[in-house]
Amino acid sequence: MTAIRINFDKDLVLAGHFLLKHLEREERQRLAAAARLSHHARGAVIFQKGDPGDSMMAVIRGRVKICSHSLDGKELVLSIINKGGLFGEIALLDGEPRTADAVALEESDLLVLDRSQLMPLLTARPDIAFRIIGVLCKRLRQTSEHLEDTLFLEASSRFARALKRLGDAFGRAGPEGLRLDIKLSQQQLGCLVGVSRESINKLLNEWQRAGVIRMESGHIVILDARALDEITESCA
């Protein structure tokens, strides 16, 4: 972790964040004074599973992947946190060690909120605690869906559903389709879905030929979202 290279107004960042913008100005300023800003290069490990859970982080710039690894080194991507998103909330609430790894997918700037500063605030402001619980519940739902996909769907269905989710989170509508505003390698896509890079390559080629998607400078453009739905349903 290195010092951030761009000057941010921490109070302004907190005032614009969905979780903390409802704080009173004095509460927000007190929290801003205690918050830290950190910069992480692309590929940098922010924390690892088992590390002390002493903070929660908000993404100011960049993207962060939350992932887990098997004993033989296989990676499973559990979530991708976009700008404005939170992560590290589980360890923040229970004080236990981290449950997964966090890695910067691209150059990222984070606002770090220490547990020692946040817990008194959550006691005084239960509405903030409920918002964090809401974030946690959403993450648990996503994990449950991921597990169901892995157990019950074939590779093509899992990948089709994953592209739809990426479209919901990172899609930008254009004249021809939905362009995913995130560049993921075939290996990273495979880790997200739980299949091999070779399978991802095969499916991408098949769907390009069928006019379902198009590759554009490393980005995926979804041309036919209905076809992805049909792939999911037909192979379920």
Disulfide bonds with the S-S distance in Angstrom:
none
